[in-house]
Amino acid sequence: MRQSVSPTESRPPARPLGRWLPPVLAALLVAVLAAALLRPSGAPPSPLIGKSAPDFTLTTLDGQTFRLRDHLGGPVIVNFWASWCIPCREEAPLLGEFARAARNLTLVGVTFQDQPDAAQGFVREFAVPYPSVVDRQSRAAIDYGVAGIPETYFIDAGGVVREKHTGPFTREALWESARRIGVRF
């Protein structure tokens, strides 16, 4: 004679995947977000790091020719910016202060997809003390792999790109990156 067995008596308790899936997915999402937020610059490192800086010859906003190669032999900082870029406007006073304090540095701003008149207004508004050049066809930006602005490249006296910074600077980060390429204050 068969005895009637209840379903809970005949099988071990099931551990449905559905019970564990939400917490596992939530933990994975938190880990991915934490890794993204804790990345120093929020952007992938540049393939230019450790390589010769791409040369460019562009015209400054006041009509002069600027050749990057003419300024190598000492530390150089190349900052890509635009007048319409809010983070660029936030970092402009700091870059001006920095440029006035540095002794052995060439700092050049490269306008990115900006109108020359708007760029000139930006330079006047922030009393930018270093040359800004117009990259009309974005060739320099392409050569440097600019993905967003502001984006800044630190080049040592040997003409090698040592660092890339994406986004606006803190004072400490700017000064420390500059020191690593030999800038003196």
Secondary structure, DSSP 8 states (H G I E B T S, - for coil): ------HHHHS-----HHHHHHHHHHHHHHHHHHHHHHSSSSS---TTTTSB----EEEETTS-EEEGGGGTTS-EEEEEE-TT-HHHHHHHHHHHHHHHH-SS-EEEEEE-S--HHHHHHHHHHTT--S-EEE-TT-HHHHHHT--SSSEEEEE-TTSBEEEEEES---HHHHHHHHHHTT---
